[in-house]
Structure formats: structure tokens, C-alpha cells
């Protein structure tokens, strides 16, 4: 019986994608994703952006200690941004961890695990520059019908609240040919949707001297047969240019959705954050997007309680939220991150003040999102059926998925109609709205079976131990470890 593994992911979409690479590496080395019972290996892919992420990590590591003591052959590995930052601090705080690896050397994980097992001591390997571009590593994707594709890693910005550039390094871009080859391979495997990933996607091309590279990449994705949906995250307002807006509007498979981080509506706070745009420029971008794409849904990130934020600054953020009409806001309370300039700033805001402002902001963003969603009632929407998007689907007898504008839709399947598979596409009529989702009960209902649904079926067969004809396992050159070896 092969050793089993579990990957636990904290943080952003980049980490989710990295976890798919980690899973692919482990399966190429002979591990299997765990089912029942406890896994032989637990990998934590960590985030260092917010304080609660590392608190959660060390809490979960503590919960694993009794299992490690009961089964000394169990292994625990910690990777990602927090590992890159804390390094040997992790072993000091949790000496039962076997491997610590960073953001630049994910590909070393199987070897580090083997070395820790052989030497019976913890292995720490942190590189200061990228060892190999993550997209060249094996992948075990979470979805058969939708995939992440990295176009760059790292960031050249210096936002005072953000530790990511020091942990992920300067921006490094893949060539357009490499990106498009991966997208085409995904489509050939049954993917209908891809999301292009980067810390700052609209500076893509800086390494090879093409300022228009990202808009060209979007247009090139539009020429890939079978690719129905293209998304991207995240852009930066300071570098967002009209050629990207034009490419979005003129490329049918680029979705009418934009995630544009605001962070603050106060120009004074934006300057303190080193965000090289101001609120007027930000709102101007949204105006131009909506002029070109009238049905675009726009989401954002906002930080409450940045050092020095006054009530006037906070009210300016509220006013921008009301003017921007976001479909959804991801709101965060500022927390000090060691190693960032903001962490050393005077005028840190008391926790109770931050909490009170946060609650007021939530009321406003939820009301705005609800008003925007209510405008969808009565409209027909095309939904890519998803696996696991609706936490209450079993209780409500509904299925869930994302509309073209990325709104979450919970829909009812009429008794007389075919039940779609994850990866299929349904057209339904919105009947109700809430701040964070739409409901489509009754009304029109059409199902389109897709190659994405076929790919999901194949994945399900493989998980049941029915491999496709002609399949074989890829080896990294490591011996396949089985539980009976120990």
C-alpha cells in the first residue's frame, strides 16, 4: 500500500495553484491522496500576509503532535510564504516538523522528505531565488474542467503592508509560448476555463520588454478552440492600461469580470501604502471598464485600520465603495507583519477601533453587493457547474456554479430535467438575490453537456481505481515508498 498525503492550503490563489504542484510532485513520487483515516504525510502550504494565518498554522501543528507521537513514521512538512519567512523558527516552535521548504524550491520536497526519513532529523531548505518555474513541475489539479495557469511569479512593487515581494522575489515572467502551451494542454484534457495568475498580471512582459504583452496574451487565449472562459487575477490599478480593457471587451471568451484591489479609498493612506494610484484614477478605470463592458462585475480588496488611518480616511473609503458599486469586497483588518515598513509605522490603530470600522464597512459593502445582485433577478445566466461551491447544496437540493461574471449561483434542477455534471453548463433564470450569491429556482432551465463534464467523469473513474486505457505513472527517479517499508 502506497503512502498517503494531505495538502492543507492557506492564503491566496497562487498558493492554491502551488498546492496543485505539490500534490503532483508527491503523486509522481508514489504517494496517493489520502481517503479514510490519517495520512502518512501532511503538507502545510502557508501564507504570511495576515497574522491569523501563522496562528492557524502553529495551532494545527500542535494538534498533530499527538498523532506524530503515536506514529513516528508520519511526516509533517511546512512550505510556502511563512516557511520562506520563518525558516528555522518553525522547527524551534514545532520541533516535530520534518521538512521546511520555501517558495523557491517546491520541487525539492520529495527529496527532502526522503532525506528526513533516512537521517531521522528535520530538513530545512530555503532558497533565495527561484530554483525552477513552478509550472514546469508535475500537477495534480483540483478540478478537471477549470485550471490555474501562472504567467509570472514575484512582484516588483513595494507596498508597505505587504511581505510577498521579499518572500516570492522580483517578478519573473514565463514566455507567451510557454503560457499558451499550458493553456492548450489543459483544454485538450477537458478544461473549459482557465485563470491566468500573477502577483501583478498587467506588468506581465516586463522581463522581455513588451508592455503590451498581457493584452496580447488575452487575445491569443481567445483563439484557442474549446476554451470557453478566461479569467485573470490580480491586476494593479497603477499599471492597468486601456489596451487590456479593449482586449477584454473584444475577446469573447474573456469573462466580464474584474478583480481590482483598492486597499483604501483615502489618497493619504494610499500614499502611505506606496500604492502608486489615487482614488480618482481608480474610479476612472472602473468607468472605462464599464463603458466597454457594461455587464462587468467588479470585485476588490480593502484593508481597514492601516497605521494612521483617521475617521476621515475611513469615510473616504466608504465613499469610494459606494461609487464603485462592487459585486463583492474582500475586506481585511490590518495586522502588523514583521519585516514590512508598515509594521514599524507610528499610529498603529487600536484593535477595538479597527473592529468597529470593519463592521461598519461590512454593512456598506454587503448592502452595495445586494443592490447589485438584485439587478440580476429575472435575467438568464450561463453557469459553469462546480463541484463543492455550494456548502448547503445537499440541504437545499440545489447545485451551484459560477456565472460568466463570476457571481455564485445556486440553482434548482427540475424533477423532469437531466442533472448536470460538474463541468457542464446550465442556463437558468435568476429568481432571488443575496449579497454573496444568486438563486435560480423555477424559470428556464437548459443543460449543455461539455467536455469539461466528460473530464470530471474520467477523474471520478480514476479516483475509484479505474485508470484510463494506456495510462502509466510518471517517476521522478525516486523509489516508490510504501507503508510496508517501515
N, C-alpha and C positions, 0 to 999 in steps of 0.2 A: 504494500500500500504506500503510495507517494505521500510525502509530507504536504501538509495543508497550510494555507496562508490567509491572512486577512489584512487589507489595507484600510486604515482609517484616515480620512482626509479632513483637514481644517483649512478654511480660507477661500481664496479666490478661484476663478475658473482655470487659471494657469495651474494651480495645484491639483484641481480635478483632472486636468489633462495629464499632468505629471504622474498622477496616481495610475492612470491607464498605462503609462510607460512602465512604471514599477511592476504592475501586475503582469504585463507582457514579458518583462525580464524574468520574473520568478517562474512563470509557466514555461518559458524557454529553458529554464534550468531544472525543470522537472517537478516543480511544485504544482499543486492543484488548489483552486479556490475552495475554502472550507465550507462545509454544509452544517451538519449537526455537530454538537459537542464543541470543544475548544480547539482552535487552530494550533499548529505546531510553531507558527511564526506570526507575530503581529508587527506590522509596519505602521508607524505614525508619520504621515506626511504633514508637516506643521506649517503654521502661519506665525509671523512675528509682528503683524500690523497692529493688533489690538491686544491689550493686557489679558483679556479673558481667554484668549487663545492659548497662552502659555500656562495660565492657571488650570485650564481644562486638561492640557497635556499632562502636567505633573500629577493632577488628581487621578487621571486614568492610569498613569504609570503606577501609582500607589495601589490602585485596585487590582493590578495584575501581579503584584508581588506575591500574594498567597498562592496563586496558580504557578508562578515561577518556582516557588519553594516546593510545591507539591510535585512539579515536573521539571527538574533541572535541565532537561533536553529542550524545553521550549525556548525559543529565541525571541527577542524584542529588538526592533531597530527603530531609530528615530532619524528622519530626514527632513528636508525642506528648509524654509527660511529660518525658523527658530534654531534648528540644528546648525545652520551656517553661522548664526549669531552667537549662540551659547557654547557650542563646541564641547569642551571637556566639562563645562558646568553641568551638563546633562548627566554625565557619569557621576559627578560629585553629589548631585541631588538624588539620583536614582541609580545606584551602583549595580543594580540587577539588569540594566540595559546592556545588550550585547554589541550593538553596532550603532555608531553615529556617523551619518554621511550628509553631505551638503547639497546645495542646489546645482553645483557644477559637475558632480560625479555620480549621478544616479546609476550609470552603467556599471559602477564598481560594486553594487550591492551584493550580487550573488557571491562574488569572490570574498568580500568582507565577511559575509555570513559563514562561509566555509572556513575562513581563517580563524574567526572567533570560536567556531566549534572545535577546530583542531588544536588551537593554542589554549583553549579554556580561559580566555581573557578578553575583555572588551576591546573592540577595534574602533578607532576614531580616525576618519579620513575626511578632511575638508580641503578642497582646492580653492584657490583664489581666482581662478579663471576657468572658463568653460572647457571641459575635457572633450566632449563630443556633443554636437547639437542634439537635444533630446529627441527630435523627430526621426533620428536615424536608428533609435532603439526599438526593439520589439514592442508591440502594443496589444493589450487586452482591453478593447473598448467596451465601455459600459452599455452602449447602445448599438444595435445593428443597423439602424435606419438614420442615425444622426451622429456626427462626429466633430471633434475639435481638431483644428489644424493650426499649429504655431507658425506664424510668419516671422516672428522675431522674439528674442528674449532680452531682458535687461532694459534699462531706461537711462536716458541722458539728462533727465530733468533733476531738479534738486529741491523738491517740495520739502519744507522744513518739518512737516509732520511725518514724513514717510521714510521708512528704513529700507524699502525694497531696493533702490539703486545700489546700496552698499552690500546687499546680500545677493542680488542677481547680476550685478555688474553693469557695465555700459552696454548700450544696445548693440546687438548683433543680428543681422538680417540674413534670412535664407534667400537664395536666388528665386526669382519668379518661377523658373523652370522646376525647381525642387518643390515649391508650394503647389503648383498646378499638377505635378505628377502625383503628389499625395492625395489631392482632391479627386483626381480622376480614379485613382486606385480605390478610394472609398466608395465612389459612385459605382464602380464595377462590382464592388462587394455588396451593393444594395442600399447604400446611403442615399437619402433624398435631400438631406440638409447638412450643411457644414457651417461651422462658426470659425472665422479667422481670428486668431488670438495673438495679442501682443500687449505689453505694458502701455504702449502708445502706438496704436496701429497706423495713425496717419503721419508718423515720421518714418514709416517704412520706406526704405530706399536710401536712407542717409549714408549707409555704408558703401553703396555702389553709385552714389552721386545722381540719383534720379528723384527729384522732388515730387514728380507726378506718379511715382511707382504704385502707390496704393490705389488710386483711381483706375489705373491701367489693370491692376490685378483684379479689381471688382469686375471690370468689363470682360476680362479674359474668363473669369468664372461664369459669366453669362453665356459663354459659347460652349460650355460643357454639356453635352446631351445627357439628359437624365437627372441633372442637378436642379432640383425644384426650388430650394430655399438656401440663400446665402445670408449669413449674419456676420457681424464682427463686433469685437469688444477688446479694449476700450479705446476710444479716441481721446485727444486732449484738446480743449477749446482753443488754446493758443495756436495750434498747428492745423486746425480744421479748415480746409480750403474749399472753395466753390467747385473745383473740379471733382471733388468727392461727392458733393451734393448732386452734381449733374450725372455722375456715373450711377449713383443710387437711383435717381429718377428715371434714367434711360435704360437700365438693365433690369429686365422683368423679373429675374429670379433673386435680385437683391431685395430683401424684405423691407416693408415700410415701417421700420423700427430703428430707433437710435438711442443708444445709452451714452449720455453726455455728462460726465461728472461736473457738478457745480462746486461742491465743497462749502462755499459760503456765498451769500448774496451781498456781503459788505466788501466794498473795494479796499477799505483799510485792512481788513482781515485777509483778503486775497493777496495783498502785497506782503503781509507778514508771513503768509504761507509760501511765498515765492511762486504763486500761480500767475503766470505772465499773461493774464487777460483781466478784464474788468466786467462788471455785470452788464453794462450796455452792449459790449461786444458779444457776450454770451447770449443775451436775448436776441441780438441781431442774427446770430447763427440759427437759432430756432425759427425765427421769422422766415429766413431764406429756405430752410428745410421744408417748412410747411407750405410755402409758396410753390415749391417744386413738387412736393409730395403731400397733398392736402390731408390724406388719411394717416399720416405718420404718427406713431405713438412714441413718445419720448420719455425716457426714464433717466434717473440721475442718482448721484451720491451726495450726501450732505453731512458735514461734521458740525456738531453742536458743542460749544464750550471751548473752542480754541483759546489758548492763552491771550488774555487781554480783550476778549470779546465783551462788549458792553451790551446793555439792553437795546441801544440804538442799532448796533451792528446786527443783533439778532432780529430786530424788526425789519431790517433791510433784507435779510434772508427770507423772512416771511413774505415780503412784498414780491420778491423775485419768484418764489414758489407760486404765488397766486397768478403772476403774469405769465409764467412758463407753462402752466397747465400740464404738469407731468402726469403720465399714466401710472407711474409708480415711483416712489422715492425710497432709496435705501439709506436710512438715517442711522448715524452713529454718534455716540458720546465720545468726545475726545479723551484719550488716555495717554499718559506720558509713556513714550517709548525711549528707553536709554539708547544713546547714540545718535539721536536726532536733535537738530538745533532747537526745535520747539520744546523739547524736554528740558532745556536749560533756560527757557524764557521766564522772565518775571511775570507776575499777574496770572498765575495759574488759577483757574476758576474753581471755586468750592464745589464739591460734589453735589450738594443739595441744589445749588443754582443751576448746574448743568442738567440735573434730572428734571427740574421744573420746566426749563426751556425745552428740553427734549419732549416732554409730554405735550406741551403746547404746540410744538412743531408737528408732532404726530397727528394731532387733531386737524390741523390745517391740511397736511398732505393727504390724509385719508379722505377728507371732505372733497378736496380737488379731484382726487383719483375717482371717487364715487360719482361725482358730477360728470367727469369724462366718460366713465364706463356706462352711465345711464344713457348717454347718447348712442350707444351701440344697440339698445333694445329695439327689436324689430328688424335688425339687419341680418342678412345671411353672412356667415363667416365660414371660411375653409379651415378646418382643424386637422393638424397632423396628430394622430392619436399617439399618446405617450404611455409608457409603462412606469407607473409609480408616481405620476404627477399629482393625482388626487388622493389625499390621505384618507378621505371619508367615502371613497367610491364604493367600497363594499357595503357600507351602511346605507348609502343613498341609492344604490343600484344604478349608478351613473359610471361613465367613463370620462377620461379627461385628456386634454392635449392643448397645444398652443395654436392660436390663430396666426395668420400671416404677420400681424403686428406684434406678436409675442404675448398677447393677452392670454391668460389661463382661462380655458373654457371647460366647464363640467357639463356634459350632455347626457340626455336620456336616450336609450336605444328602444324604439318602439317594439312591442312584442312580435309584430309580424315582419320585422326587418332583420336583415343579416347583421350579426355582431362583428364589428371591425376588429382587426388585429392591431397591436402596436406597430406603427409604421404605415398603416393605411391612412387614407384621408377621407374625412366626412365633411359634408356641407350641412350646416344646421342653422336654425334661426334663434337669435338671442331673445330670451324671454324675461330674464331678470339680471340685475347687476348688483355687485357689491364692490367695495373699494379695491379688493385684490383679485377678483375673478368675475367671470360671466357665467350665467346658467342658460342652457338651451334645452328646455323641456317642451315637447309638443312642437307644432310647426313642421316645417320642411325637414327632411332627413334623407340624405343620399350618401352612399358609401362608394368609394373608389378603391379597389384593391390595388396594391402597388408592389413594386419590387422591394420596397422597404419592409412591407409586411411579410413578404416571402423570406427576406433575410432574417427577420425576427423568428419565423418558424424554424429556419435552419439552426439558429442559435439555440432554440429550445430543444431541438433534437439532439444537438451536440451535448447540451448540459445533462441530457438523460442517458448519455453514453452511447449515442448512435452517431458515429463520426461520418462526415460526408465521404463519398467514394473517392479513393485516391489520396486521402489526407495523410499527413505524417507530421511528427513533432520536429520542431527546429531545435538544434542544440547549440549552446554557447561554447561547447568544448569542455563543459564541466560534467563530472559524473552525476547521474541522476540519483538523488538521495531518497531513500525510502525509510519509513518509520522503523522497519525491522533491522536497520543498520545500527541502531543504538541500543 
